[in-house]
Each structure stands twice: as structure tokens, then as C-alpha cells.
Amino acid sequence: MKTTKEMIEVMQACEKGKKIQIKRISTIGWKDCEDAPQWAWDRNDYRIKPEPKPPTYRPYKNPDEM
């Protein structure tokens, strides 16, 4: 369970328009909230949707590098 401070951070992010994700406490796997969350912290966990990570690859500099 999250602390009160963590819950407030998620709810404030929602108010600012950030995407929120939800998952049932007894399950794994996060889903995007399509509607406004109901904030049932006793049954669900909520988080700010993580930003996508940039790719960890880079193109070859030249054919010899391959």
C-alpha cells in the first residue's frame, strides 16, 4: 500500500492531466485508466503512467562496424 504522500502525488498528477494506470492489488499488470479513477486504494493500486524509455540502440556508424 502506498503512503498518503504517494497517493496525493498520483491524484495531483491526475488533476494535471497526466495518464494514470491502475491494477488490482491481487494481480500483476497495469492498465491505463480510461475514465476518471474512483480512488479505491483498498482494492486497487494506482500510479502515474511511466514515460517510454528511449531506445538503447544506435545505428552503425559505417558498414565496417557491423
C-alpha positions as semicolon CSV with decimal commas, in nm:
position;residue;x (nm);y (nm);z (nm)
1;M;0,000;0,000;0,000
2;K;0,118;0,348;-0,080
3;T;0,182;0,619;0,173
4;T;-0,051;0,916;0,194
5;K;0,215;1,131;0,027
6;E;0,241;0,886;-0,267
7;M;-0,138;0,877;-0,306
8;I;-0,154;1,257;-0,312
9;E;0,120;1,271;-0,579
10;V;-0,076;1,034;-0,804
11;M;-0,403;1,224;-0,753
12;Q;-0,238;1,561;-0,818
13;A;-0,080;1,423;-1,137
14;C;-0,427;1,310;-1,248
15;E;-0,562;1,661;-1,185
16;K;-0,281;1,799;-1,402
17;G;-0,384;1,570;-1,687
18;K;-0,117;1,302;-1,662
19;K;-0,209;0,946;-1,756
20;I;-0,287;0,722;-1,461
21;Q;-0,260;0,344;-1,453
22;I;-0,449;0,102;-1,230
23;K;-0,411;-0,257;-1,117
24;R;-0,599;-0,474;-0,871
25;I;-0,386;-0,534;-0,562
26;S;-0,412;-0,913;-0,606
27;T;-0,298;-0,909;-0,972
28;I;0,002;-0,814;-1,182
29;G;-0,004;-0,592;-1,487
30;W;-0,101;-0,229;-1,514
31;K;-0,384;-0,090;-1,730
32;D;-0,444;0,267;-1,840
33;C;-0,740;0,434;-1,667
34;E;-0,986;0,520;-1,942
35;D;-1,216;0,723;-1,714
36;A;-1,157;0,925;-1,401
37;P;-1,025;0,691;-1,130
38;Q;-1,254;0,611;-0,837
39;W;-0,957;0,601;-0,597
40;A;-1,041;0,274;-0,423
41;W;-0,696;0,245;-0,265
42;D;-0,804;-0,051;-0,051
43;R;-0,870;-0,266;-0,363
44;N;-0,652;-0,108;-0,631
45;D;-0,310;0,040;-0,677
46;Y;-0,259;0,349;-0,892
47;R;0,046;0,507;-1,048
48;I;0,145;0,776;-1,293
49;K;0,200;0,610;-1,630
50;P;0,577;0,581;-1,684
51;E;0,728;0,771;-1,974
52;P;0,850;0,547;-2,255
53;K;1,222;0,481;-2,238
54;P;1,432;0,589;-2,534
55;P;1,577;0,310;-2,747
56;T;1,902;0,165;-2,620
57;Y;2,048;0,106;-2,965
58;R;2,221;0,329;-3,216
59;P;2,273;0,289;-3,587
60;Y;2,604;0,160;-3,713
61;K;2,848;0,435;-3,798
62;N;2,960;0,258;-4,114
63;P;2,942;-0,090;-4,273
64;D;3,280;-0,189;-4,122
65;E;3,137;-0,152;-3,771
66;M;2,886;-0,431;-3,833
